[in-house]
């Protein structure tokens, strides 16, 4: 995980804190919080920590992982058509480098910050506010980029949920008229 990547922890509808993962995990461990939900601030991805063992495992997961073998599985290459294999072979750095670039481009939404913000906000609100009044209206407003409608839809939500959802969604929402 990148050194500048930050996370926010929730217990129910209450925000426990924000910071780097080791800080969040220390907070959870020190407070003895079970069932906290930790969200990546850049993607809205969830890391669920419900036991001390999971906290320790998440801390250990921050260590650099070894890379898998560079060999291409036979099963994968048999699914490509010959024209695909020829194209891959002709790419700078070879097939593995071309596939890494394609995967990275797809993972990063081809540089569209609004799309990434919509996806991050949706991940968060669907996991934490899916049963709250206004969820469907908030989702429609989020994907329409309508800031005013989004803010109206989440107005009745508990403060911490609404504030964090708004923070994640902000780059995807058009300024209010």
C-alpha positions as CSV (number, residue, x, y, z in Angstrom):
1,X,0.0,0.0,0.0
2,X,1.2,3.5,-0.8
3,X,2.6,5.5,2.1
4,X,0.2,8.3,1.3
5,X,-2.9,6.1,1.2
6,X,-5.4,7.0,3.9
7,X,-8.4,5.2,5.4
8,X,-11.4,6.1,7.5
9,X,-12.9,3.8,10.1
10,X,-16.6,3.6,11.0
11,X,-18.4,1.7,13.8
12,X,-22.0,1.7,12.8
13,X,-22.8,5.2,11.6
14,X,-20.1,6.8,13.7
15,X,-16.7,7.8,12.2
16,X,-13.9,6.6,14.5
17,X,-11.0,8.2,12.7
18,X,-9.0,8.8,9.6
19,X,-5.3,8.3,8.7
20,X,-2.8,5.8,7.4
21,X,-3.8,2.2,7.8
22,X,-1.3,1.5,10.6
23,X,-2.8,4.5,12.6
24,X,-6.4,3.2,12.0
25,X,-5.4,-0.3,13.0
26,X,-3.7,1.0,16.2
27,X,-6.8,3.0,17.0
28,X,-9.0,0.0,16.6
29,X,-6.7,-2.3,18.6
30,X,-6.2,0.3,21.4
31,X,-9.9,0.9,21.7
32,X,-10.8,-2.8,21.5
33,X,-13.3,-2.1,18.7
34,X,-14.8,-5.1,17.1
35,X,-16.7,-4.9,13.9
36,X,-15.2,-1.7,12.6
37,X,-15.5,-1.0,8.9
38,X,-12.4,0.6,7.4
39,X,-12.7,2.3,4.0
40,X,-9.9,3.3,1.6
41,X,-10.4,7.1,1.1
42,X,-9.4,7.0,-2.6
43,X,-11.5,4.0,-3.7
44,X,-14.2,3.4,-1.1
45,X,-12.9,-0.2,-0.8
46,X,-13.8,-1.9,2.4
47,X,-11.4,-3.7,4.8
48,X,-13.5,-5.4,7.5
49,X,-11.8,-5.9,10.8
50,X,-13.8,-7.8,13.4
51,X,-11.1,-9.6,15.4
52,X,-7.7,-8.9,16.8
53,X,-6.3,-11.5,14.4
54,X,-7.8,-9.7,11.4
55,X,-6.2,-6.5,12.6
56,X,-2.8,-8.2,12.9
57,X,-3.3,-9.8,9.5
58,X,-4.1,-6.4,7.9
59,X,-0.9,-4.9,9.5
60,X,1.1,-7.8,8.1
61,X,-0.5,-7.4,4.6
62,X,1.1,-3.9,4.4
63,X,4.4,-5.7,4.0
64,X,5.6,-5.9,0.3
65,X,4.3,-9.1,-1.3
66,X,6.4,-11.3,-3.5
67,X,5.5,-11.1,-7.2
68,X,3.9,-14.1,-8.9
69,X,5.8,-15.9,-11.6
70,X,6.1,-14.0,-14.9
71,X,5.2,-17.1,-16.9
72,X,1.8,-16.9,-18.7
73,X,-0.6,-19.7,-17.7
74,X,-1.2,-22.1,-20.6
75,X,-5.0,-21.8,-20.0
76,X,-4.9,-18.1,-20.5
77,X,-2.9,-18.2,-23.8
78,X,-5.2,-20.9,-25.2
79,X,-8.1,-18.4,-24.8
80,X,-6.5,-15.7,-27.0
81,X,-7.0,-15.8,-30.7
82,X,-3.8,-15.9,-32.8
83,X,-4.2,-12.2,-33.8
84,X,-4.3,-11.3,-30.1
85,X,-1.1,-13.2,-29.4
86,X,0.6,-11.6,-32.4
87,X,-0.4,-8.1,-31.1
88,X,0.8,-8.9,-27.6
89,X,4.1,-10.2,-28.9
90,X,4.7,-7.0,-30.9
91,X,4.1,-4.7,-27.9
92,X,7.1,-2.9,-26.2
93,X,8.3,-5.0,-23.4
94,X,6.5,-8.1,-24.6
95,X,3.2,-9.6,-23.7
96,X,3.6,-9.4,-19.9
97,X,4.3,-5.7,-20.0
98,X,1.4,-5.0,-22.4
99,X,-1.0,-6.9,-20.1
100,X,0.2,-5.0,-17.0
101,X,-0.4,-1.7,-18.8
102,X,-3.9,-2.8,-19.9
103,X,-4.8,-4.0,-16.4
104,X,-3.4,-0.8,-14.8
105,X,-5.3,1.4,-17.3
106,X,-8.6,-0.5,-16.5
107,X,-8.0,-0.4,-12.8
108,X,-7.4,3.3,-12.8
109,X,-10.5,4.2,-14.9
110,X,-8.3,5.6,-17.6
111,X,-7.7,8.7,-15.5
112,X,-11.3,9.8,-15.1
113,X,-11.5,11.2,-11.5
114,X,-15.2,11.8,-11.7
115,X,-15.8,8.1,-12.5
116,X,-13.5,7.0,-9.7
117,X,-15.2,9.3,-7.3
118,X,-18.7,8.0,-8.2
119,X,-17.5,4.4,-7.8
120,X,-15.8,5.1,-4.4
121,X,-18.8,7.0,-3.1
122,X,-21.2,4.3,-4.3
123,X,-19.2,1.5,-2.6
124,X,-19.3,3.4,0.7
125,X,-22.9,4.5,0.7
126,X,-24.1,1.1,-0.5
127,X,-22.3,-0.7,2.4
128,X,-23.3,1.8,5.1
129,X,-26.5,3.6,4.1
130,X,-28.3,1.2,1.8
131,X,-31.2,0.9,4.3
132,X,-31.4,4.6,5.1
133,X,-34.1,6.9,3.6
134,X,-32.9,8.7,0.5
135,X,-30.4,6.0,-0.5
136,X,-32.0,5.4,-3.9
137,X,-32.3,9.1,-4.6
138,X,-28.7,9.7,-3.5
139,X,-27.5,7.0,-5.8
140,X,-29.4,8.4,-8.8
141,X,-28.1,11.9,-8.0
142,X,-24.5,10.6,-7.6
143,X,-24.5,8.9,-11.0
144,X,-26.2,12.0,-12.6
145,X,-23.6,14.2,-11.1
146,X,-26.3,16.4,-9.4
147,X,-24.8,17.9,-6.3
148,X,-27.9,19.6,-5.1
149,X,-30.1,16.4,-5.4
150,X,-27.3,14.3,-3.7
151,X,-27.0,16.7,-0.8
152,X,-30.8,16.8,-0.4
153,X,-31.1,13.0,-0.5
154,X,-28.5,12.5,2.3
155,X,-29.6,15.4,4.5
156,X,-31.3,13.1,7.0
157,X,-28.4,10.6,7.3
158,X,-26.3,10.5,10.4
159,X,-23.7,13.3,10.2
160,X,-20.6,11.2,9.8
161,X,-22.1,9.0,7.0
162,X,-23.3,12.0,5.1
163,X,-20.1,14.0,5.5
164,X,-17.9,11.1,4.4
165,X,-20.2,10.2,1.5
166,X,-20.2,13.8,0.4
167,X,-16.4,13.9,0.6
168,X,-16.0,10.9,-1.6
169,X,-18.6,12.0,-4.1
170,X,-17.5,15.7,-4.4
171,X,-15.2,15.2,-7.4
172,X,-18.1,13.6,-9.3
173,X,-20.7,16.2,-8.5
174,X,-21.4,19.3,-10.6
175,X,-21.5,22.5,-8.7
176,X,-24.9,23.5,-7.5
177,X,-26.6,26.1,-9.8
